[in-house]
Amino acid sequence: MKGVCLIFFVLAILGSVQGDLKMGFYSRSCPKAEKIIQDYVNQHIPRVPSLGAALIRMHFHDCFVRGCDGSVLLNSTASSGNQTEKTAIPNRTVTGFDFIDRLKSLLESACPGIVSCADIIALATRDTIVVTGGPSWRVPTGRRDGTVSIASEALAQIPAPSDNITLLQQSFANKSLDLKDLVLLSGAHTIGIARCPSFSNRLYNFSASSSTDPSLDSEYADVLRASKCRTPNDNTTLVEMDPGSRRTFDLSYYRLLLKRRGLFESDSALTKSSQTLRYVNKILQGSLDNFYKEFGLAMEKMGRIDVKTGSSGEIRRNCAFVNS
């Protein structure tokens, strides 16, 4: 009998350490948490719809480094001498931090020390995409915030816009995501924008034998050089990843891929593997509703990457700083 009790005790301890995500995690501890986020999103996002792309990018960059733990939100501090993920090259153009801070402030007023910054990112991302007319998906909660954030890890682990299919496949596999997830999550580029340096190498001095990336449609390249990135080092001009359709979460991005008009090398890479190309064609042959469903499942899967639950991590009082 004592042995049985000991087993249950050990299991209880393990459960408190490991925990798990679940729908409605805050239903008792902060019952209005999800509504507070949703109401704030509904109030503000229609005036700034571009935040949809910003938050989905933030969520992706957060989850790919140390899991979905809000570590991308942490500021560097002089006392630690450490440069955080926020300062890494892939994150220097990430926006939306103030939006998350305002949500955190509202939630701290309602339920101090209860709702994690990591969950705020996950919920706000979904709600923002929904309010701008995109898909919805399940967001189980219970994530806790990490206390470590290192710039070099972000640089090493966040897929780069210049990555080929081999590098992309490995980056995603490292996070237990497969090629189907890669193709589906890349669909978020339908509402994205980019700055010229992230792809201008495809327009100027691409290689010793070609100034332009031959995998990029030549007419599209001419338009980009003439009306967007007039110099290789233009760091201010914003370029739509899905020209003419960037405010609509639709299938246009995938159609452009087949026309060799994906903006990044990592976009073009999706057409250079028979398996990823097959997924692209399958998405285009299906309905928008089916894409929404599949995209939502991929987002939920991404949102579970290496989450901290139970007694791991902490619930930050301020998303930009650890508690102590």
C-alpha positions as CSV (number, residue, x, y, z in Angstrom):
1,M,0.0,0.0,0.0
2,K,2.8,2.4,0.9
3,G,4.4,1.5,-2.5
4,V,1.3,2.4,-4.4
5,C,1.0,5.7,-2.4
6,L,4.6,6.5,-3.3
7,I,3.9,5.9,-7.0
8,F,1.0,8.3,-6.9
9,F,3.0,10.9,-5.1
10,V,5.9,10.6,-7.6
11,L,3.4,10.9,-10.5
12,A,1.8,13.9,-8.9
13,I,5.2,15.6,-8.6
14,L,6.0,14.8,-12.2
15,G,2.7,16.2,-13.3
16,S,3.3,19.4,-11.5
17,V,6.7,19.8,-13.2
18,Q,5.7,18.7,-16.7
19,G,2.1,19.8,-16.9
20,D,0.4,20.2,-20.3
21,L,-1.4,22.7,-22.4
22,K,-5.2,22.6,-22.3
23,M,-8.1,24.6,-23.6
24,G,-9.5,27.0,-21.1
25,F,-6.4,26.8,-18.8
26,Y,-7.4,30.1,-17.2
27,S,-11.1,29.4,-16.8
28,R,-10.8,29.4,-13.0
29,S,-7.6,31.4,-12.2
30,C,-8.5,34.3,-14.6
31,P,-11.8,33.5,-16.3
32,K,-11.9,36.7,-18.4
33,A,-8.3,36.4,-19.7
34,E,-9.1,35.3,-23.2
35,K,-11.9,37.8,-23.6
36,I,-9.7,40.6,-22.4
37,I,-7.2,39.7,-25.2
38,Q,-10.0,39.3,-27.8
39,D,-11.7,42.5,-26.9
40,Y,-8.5,44.5,-27.1
41,V,-7.6,42.9,-30.5
42,N,-11.1,43.6,-31.9
43,Q,-10.9,47.2,-30.7
44,H,-7.4,48.1,-32.1
45,I,-6.4,45.7,-34.9
46,P,-9.0,47.0,-37.5
47,R,-7.1,50.3,-37.4
48,V,-3.7,48.6,-37.7
49,P,-4.3,45.4,-39.7
50,S,-0.6,45.1,-40.5
51,L,-0.1,43.9,-36.9
52,G,-1.5,40.5,-38.0
53,A,1.6,39.7,-40.0
54,A,3.8,41.2,-37.3
55,L,2.4,39.0,-34.5
56,I,2.3,35.8,-36.5
57,R,6.0,36.4,-37.2
58,M,6.7,37.2,-33.6
59,H,5.0,33.9,-32.5
60,F,7.0,31.9,-35.1
61,H,10.3,33.5,-34.1
62,D,9.5,32.9,-30.4
63,C,8.7,29.3,-30.8
64,F,11.7,28.5,-32.9
65,V,14.1,29.5,-30.1
66,R,13.8,27.6,-26.8
67,G,10.2,26.9,-27.6
68,C,7.1,29.1,-27.2
69,D,8.1,30.7,-24.0
70,G,8.0,34.5,-24.7
71,S,11.8,34.7,-24.7
72,V,11.7,36.9,-27.8
73,L,10.1,39.6,-25.7
74,L,13.0,39.9,-23.2
75,N,15.2,43.1,-23.3
76,S,18.9,43.0,-22.9
77,T,20.1,44.3,-19.6
78,A,23.4,45.9,-18.7
79,S,23.6,43.9,-15.5
80,S,23.6,40.5,-17.3
81,G,25.8,41.6,-20.1
82,N,23.8,39.3,-22.4
83,Q,22.2,40.3,-25.7
84,T,18.8,38.8,-26.0
85,E,16.9,37.3,-28.9
86,K,15.3,40.7,-29.6
87,T,18.6,42.1,-30.7
88,A,19.5,39.3,-33.1
89,I,19.4,40.1,-36.8
90,P,16.2,38.1,-37.6
91,N,14.3,39.9,-34.9
92,R,15.5,43.5,-35.5
93,T,12.5,44.0,-37.8
94,V,10.0,42.2,-35.6
95,T,7.3,44.6,-34.4
96,G,4.3,44.4,-32.1
97,F,6.2,44.3,-28.8
98,D,4.3,47.4,-27.5
99,F,1.0,45.7,-28.3
100,I,1.9,42.6,-26.2
101,D,3.0,44.9,-23.4
102,R,-0.3,46.7,-23.4
103,L,-2.2,43.4,-23.3
104,K,0.0,42.2,-20.4
105,S,-0.7,45.4,-18.5
106,L,-4.5,44.8,-18.8
107,L,-4.2,41.2,-17.7
108,E,-1.9,42.1,-14.8
109,S,-4.6,44.5,-13.6
110,A,-7.3,41.8,-13.8
111,C,-5.3,38.8,-12.6
112,P,-1.8,39.7,-11.3
113,G,0.8,37.0,-11.9
114,I,-1.5,34.6,-13.7
115,V,-1.3,34.9,-17.5
116,S,2.0,34.2,-19.2
117,C,3.5,36.4,-21.9
118,A,3.9,33.3,-24.0
119,D,0.2,32.6,-23.9
120,I,-0.6,36.3,-24.6
121,I,1.5,36.0,-27.9
122,A,-0.3,32.8,-28.9
123,L,-3.8,34.0,-28.2
124,A,-3.3,37.5,-29.6
125,T,-1.8,36.1,-32.8
126,R,-4.8,33.9,-33.4
127,D,-7.3,36.6,-32.5
128,T,-5.5,39.1,-34.7
129,I,-5.6,36.8,-37.8
130,V,-9.3,36.1,-37.2
131,V,-10.3,39.8,-36.9
132,T,-8.5,40.6,-40.2
133,G,-10.5,37.9,-42.0
134,G,-8.1,34.9,-41.7
135,P,-8.4,31.5,-40.2
136,S,-9.0,30.5,-36.6
137,W,-7.4,27.7,-34.7
138,R,-7.4,26.1,-31.3
139,V,-5.0,27.7,-28.8
140,P,-4.6,25.5,-25.7
141,T,-3.0,27.5,-22.9
142,G,-0.8,26.9,-19.9
143,R,2.5,28.0,-21.3
144,R,5.0,29.5,-18.9
145,D,7.6,32.1,-19.6
146,G,11.3,31.3,-20.1
147,T,14.0,33.2,-18.2
148,V,16.8,32.8,-20.8
149,S,17.1,34.6,-24.1
150,I,20.3,34.6,-26.2
151,A,20.8,36.5,-29.5
152,S,23.1,33.9,-31.0
153,E,20.5,31.2,-30.6
154,A,18.0,33.2,-32.5
155,L,20.5,33.8,-35.3
156,A,21.3,30.1,-35.5
157,Q,17.8,28.7,-35.2
158,I,15.3,31.0,-37.0
159,P,15.1,30.0,-40.6
160,A,16.6,32.6,-42.9
161,P,14.9,34.0,-46.1
162,S,17.9,32.8,-48.0
163,D,17.6,29.2,-46.8
164,N,17.3,26.4,-49.4
165,I,15.0,23.4,-49.0
166,T,17.6,21.3,-47.2
167,L,18.2,23.9,-44.6
168,L,14.5,24.6,-44.2
169,Q,13.7,20.9,-43.8
170,Q,16.3,20.5,-41.1
171,S,15.3,23.7,-39.2
172,F,11.7,22.5,-39.1
173,A,12.6,18.9,-38.3
174,N,14.6,20.2,-35.3
175,K,11.3,21.6,-34.0
176,S,9.4,18.4,-34.8
177,L,7.7,20.0,-37.8
178,D,7.6,18.3,-41.2
179,L,7.6,19.5,-44.8
180,K,3.8,19.8,-44.8
181,D,4.0,22.1,-41.8
182,L,6.7,24.1,-43.7
183,V,4.5,24.6,-46.7
184,L,1.4,25.5,-44.6
185,L,3.2,27.9,-42.2
186,S,4.9,29.6,-45.2
187,G,1.3,30.5,-46.2
188,A,1.4,33.2,-43.6
189,H,3.5,35.2,-46.1
190,T,0.2,35.9,-47.9
191,I,-0.2,38.9,-45.5
192,G,3.5,39.6,-44.9
193,I,5.8,42.5,-45.8
194,A,9.6,42.6,-46.0
195,R,12.5,45.0,-46.3
196,C,14.8,44.9,-49.3
197,P,17.9,43.6,-47.6
198,S,16.1,40.3,-46.9
199,F,15.9,39.5,-50.6
200,S,17.9,42.1,-52.6
201,N,20.7,39.7,-53.2
202,R,18.3,38.0,-55.7
203,L,18.2,41.3,-57.6
204,Y,21.8,42.5,-57.6
205,N,25.0,40.4,-58.0
206,F,23.3,37.1,-57.3
207,S,26.3,35.1,-58.5
208,A,29.3,35.3,-60.7
209,S,27.3,34.2,-63.7
210,S,24.0,36.0,-63.1
211,S,23.2,39.4,-61.5
212,T,19.6,38.2,-60.9
213,D,18.5,34.9,-59.3
214,P,17.5,32.7,-62.3
215,S,14.8,31.1,-60.1
216,L,13.0,34.5,-59.8
217,D,10.7,35.6,-62.6
218,S,12.6,38.1,-64.6
219,E,9.7,40.5,-65.1
220,Y,9.0,40.5,-61.3
221,A,12.7,41.1,-60.7
222,D,12.6,44.1,-63.0
223,V,9.6,45.5,-61.2
224,L,11.2,45.1,-57.8
225,R,14.4,46.9,-59.0
226,A,12.5,49.7,-60.7
227,S,9.8,50.5,-58.2
228,K,10.9,49.0,-54.9
229,C,14.5,48.1,-54.1
230,R,16.3,50.7,-56.3
231,T,19.5,50.0,-54.5
232,P,20.8,46.8,-52.8
233,N,21.1,48.5,-49.4
234,D,17.6,50.2,-49.2
235,N,16.6,49.4,-45.7
236,T,13.4,51.5,-45.5
237,T,11.2,50.4,-48.4
238,L,8.5,47.9,-47.5
239,V,7.6,45.2,-50.1
240,E,4.5,43.0,-50.1
241,M,5.2,39.3,-50.1
242,D,1.9,38.7,-51.8
243,P,1.5,41.8,-54.2
244,G,-2.0,42.9,-54.6
245,S,-3.4,40.6,-52.0
246,R,-1.5,41.1,-48.8
247,R,-4.5,42.3,-46.8
248,T,-6.3,39.0,-47.6
249,F,-5.4,35.7,-46.1
250,D,-5.9,33.6,-49.2
251,L,-4.2,31.2,-51.6
252,S,-2.6,33.9,-53.8
253,Y,0.9,33.3,-52.2
254,Y,0.9,29.8,-53.5
255,R,-0.2,30.8,-57.0
256,L,2.7,33.2,-57.1
257,L,5.1,30.5,-56.1
258,L,4.2,28.5,-59.2
259,K,4.8,31.7,-61.3
260,R,8.3,32.0,-59.8
261,R,7.3,35.1,-57.9
262,G,8.0,34.1,-54.3
263,L,9.9,37.0,-52.8
264,F,12.4,35.0,-50.7
265,E,14.8,32.2,-51.8
266,S,13.0,30.2,-49.0
267,D,9.7,30.8,-50.8
268,S,11.2,29.6,-54.1
269,A,12.6,26.6,-52.3
270,L,9.1,25.2,-51.8
271,T,8.9,24.6,-55.6
272,K,12.3,22.8,-55.8
273,S,11.4,19.7,-53.8
274,S,8.9,17.3,-55.3
275,Q,7.3,16.7,-51.9
276,T,6.8,20.4,-51.0
277,L,5.7,21.2,-54.6
278,R,3.1,18.4,-54.3
279,Y,1.8,20.1,-51.1
280,V,1.6,23.5,-52.8
281,N,-0.4,22.0,-55.7
282,K,-2.7,20.1,-53.3
283,I,-3.4,23.4,-51.4
284,L,-4.3,25.1,-54.7
285,Q,-6.5,22.3,-55.8
286,G,-8.5,22.4,-52.5
287,S,-10.8,25.0,-51.0
288,L,-9.9,28.0,-49.0
289,D,-11.8,26.5,-46.1
290,N,-9.6,23.4,-46.3
291,F,-6.4,25.5,-46.3
292,Y,-7.7,27.4,-43.3
293,K,-8.3,24.1,-41.4
294,E,-4.9,22.7,-42.3
295,F,-3.1,26.0,-41.6
296,G,-4.8,26.1,-38.2
297,L,-3.6,22.6,-37.3
298,A,0.0,23.6,-38.3
299,M,-0.3,26.7,-36.1
300,E,-1.5,24.7,-33.1
301,K,1.3,22.2,-33.6
302,M,3.9,25.0,-33.8
303,G,2.4,26.6,-30.7
304,R,3.3,23.5,-28.7
305,I,7.0,23.5,-29.5
306,D,9.0,22.8,-26.4
307,V,6.5,24.7,-24.2
308,K,7.3,25.2,-20.5
309,T,4.4,24.1,-18.3
310,G,3.8,23.1,-14.7
311,S,6.5,24.5,-12.5
312,S,9.0,25.2,-15.3
313,G,9.8,28.8,-16.1
314,E,7.8,31.6,-14.5
315,I,4.9,34.0,-15.1
316,R,6.6,37.3,-15.9
317,R,5.1,40.4,-14.3
318,N,6.7,42.5,-17.2
319,C,7.2,40.7,-20.5
320,A,10.4,42.5,-21.2
321,F,12.2,41.4,-18.0
322,V,12.5,38.3,-15.9
323,N,11.0,38.5,-12.4
324,S,14.3,38.5,-10.6
